[in-house]
Amino acid sequence: MTIRRPHKLPFALLMLTLAAGLSGCSGLIALPVRTASAVVKVVPVAGNVVAAPLDVAADAID
């Protein structure tokens, strides 16, 4: 009984397709950080200061 290995080209194309499909999910992942930033910005005086690192983190995720 021999073990069949998948051909390299179809496997590579499958991995490339999966990677391309998952690349659009970063906006969904950054959504909670952006929501927290928007909520914090409502706080007077310190809101923008506290929200700045959250905005940077959300931009890094995107």
C-alpha distance (Angstrom), angle and dihedral (degrees) to the residues before:
residue distance angle dihedral
M1 . . .
T2 3.78 . .
I3 3.78 126.2 .
R4 3.77 112.9 -125.6
R5 3.77 116.3 -142.4
P6 3.78 121.1 -154.7
H7 3.75 117.8 -108.1
K8 3.76 112.6 -99.7
L9 3.80 99.0 -127.4
P10 3.85 98.5 55.1
F11 3.80 89.8 43.9
A12 3.81 91.4 51.0
L13 3.80 91.2 48.1
L14 3.79 90.5 50.5
M15 3.81 91.7 51.0
L16 3.81 91.0 47.4
T17 3.81 91.0 50.6
L18 3.80 91.9 49.5
A19 3.80 91.9 48.2
A20 3.81 91.5 49.9
G21 3.80 91.1 49.0
L22 3.78 93.4 50.7
S23 3.79 94.5 47.1
G24 3.81 90.7 78.1
C25 3.80 92.4 60.5
S26 3.80 95.7 76.5
G27 3.81 92.2 88.6
L28 3.77 89.1 55.3
I29 3.79 91.2 49.9
A30 3.82 92.3 49.3
L31 3.81 92.8 49.2
P32 3.85 96.8 90.2
V33 3.81 91.1 49.1
R34 3.80 91.9 49.1
T35 3.82 90.8 47.2
A36 3.81 91.8 50.9
S37 3.80 89.3 48.9
A38 3.80 91.7 52.0
V39 3.81 91.5 49.1
V40 3.80 92.4 48.9
K41 3.82 92.3 49.0
V42 3.81 89.1 64.6
V43 3.81 90.7 67.6
P44 3.81 109.0 97.3
V45 3.82 120.5 -117.3
A46 3.83 99.9 -4.4
G47 3.79 99.6 40.8
N48 3.79 98.0 91.1
V49 3.80 92.5 44.4
V50 3.79 92.6 52.6
A51 3.81 93.3 42.1
A52 3.82 94.8 53.5
P53 3.85 95.4 78.8
L54 3.80 90.0 45.4
D55 3.80 90.2 53.8
V56 3.80 90.5 49.9
A57 3.81 90.8 49.9
A58 3.81 92.1 49.3
D59 3.81 90.5 49.6
A60 3.80 89.9 50.5
I61 3.81 90.8 52.4
D62 3.79 91.0 50.7
